[in-house]
Amino acid sequence: RIYKDSSYADKSRYITDRVHCLSNIEIWEAGPGELCARTNLIIHTWGAGVSATLPCMGGYVLMRQPNGDWLIEVKQVNLIDAEHAQGNNSFFL
């Protein structure tokens, strides 16, 4: 659960569905066992009678683990229109 000011955040009161559409994925090696990725990202959300489309840029840092798997160490979502009222953005958590 997500808590805010000793009360439940909007996410706890209703279910929000979302779809993340990634494109123009760029990946490069940042160091031994470390990759960086950058994407164009559009997030479509809907629920409780409200829908929104949010254009974003996504950034990721992936680290290779000792067993050979890759783990996302950092996930960053940059809203392109950050001045626009966003509403409940608990999907960033």
C-alpha positions in Angstrom: 0.0 0.0 0.0 1.0 3.6 -0.6 0.4 6.0 2.3 0.4 9.7 2.2 -0.1 12.1 5.1 -1.5 9.3 7.3 -4.2 8.5 4.8 -4.4 6.2 1.8 -3.2 7.6 -1.5 -5.6 7.6 -4.4 -4.0 4.3 -5.7 -5.3 2.5 -2.7 -8.9 3.6 -3.4 -9.3 2.4 -7.0 -7.5 0.4 -9.6 -5.8 2.2 -12.4 -4.9 0.3 -15.5 -2.0 1.4 -17.6 0.0 0.5 -20.7 3.6 1.5 -21.3 4.7 1.9 -24.9 8.4 2.0 -25.4 10.1 3.0 -28.7 13.5 4.2 -30.0 15.4 2.1 -27.5 19.1 3.0 -27.3 21.5 0.8 -25.3 25.2 1.4 -24.7 27.9 -0.1 -22.4 28.7 2.3 -19.6 31.4 0.1 -18.0 32.3 -3.5 -17.2 29.0 -5.2 -16.4 27.0 -2.0 -16.7 24.5 -1.0 -19.4 22.6 2.2 -19.9 19.4 2.5 -21.9 17.3 5.4 -23.0 13.7 5.2 -24.5 10.8 7.2 -25.7 7.9 6.3 -23.5 4.2 6.9 -23.6 2.1 5.9 -20.6 -1.7 5.4 -21.1 -3.7 5.2 -17.9 -7.4 4.8 -17.3 -9.6 4.0 -14.3 -12.3 5.5 -12.1 -13.7 7.4 -15.1 -10.4 9.2 -15.8 -7.9 8.6 -18.6 -4.6 10.2 -19.5 -1.8 9.9 -22.0 1.6 11.0 -20.7 4.6 11.4 -23.0 7.9 10.6 -21.3 11.5 9.8 -21.7 12.8 6.7 -19.8 16.3 6.1 -18.6 17.7 2.8 -17.1 20.9 1.5 -15.6 21.3 -2.3 -15.7 24.0 -4.2 -13.8 25.2 -7.7 -14.5 24.9 -9.9 -11.4 27.4 -12.6 -10.5 25.0 -15.3 -11.8 24.9 -13.6 -15.2 21.4 -12.1 -14.9 20.8 -8.4 -15.5 19.2 -6.3 -12.7 17.7 -2.8 -13.2 19.6 -0.6 -10.7 18.0 2.7 -11.7 14.7 3.5 -13.5 14.0 7.1 -14.3 10.9 8.6 -15.9 11.0 12.1 -17.2 7.7 13.7 -18.0 7.9 15.8 -21.2 5.0 18.1 -20.1 5.8 18.2 -16.4 4.0 21.6 -16.0 0.6 19.9 -16.9 -1.5 18.6 -14.0 -0.7 14.9 -13.8 -3.2 13.6 -11.2 -2.4 10.3 -9.5 1.0 9.1 -10.7 1.6 6.3 -8.2 2.6 4.1 -11.2 6.0 5.7 -11.0 6.7 4.0 -7.7 
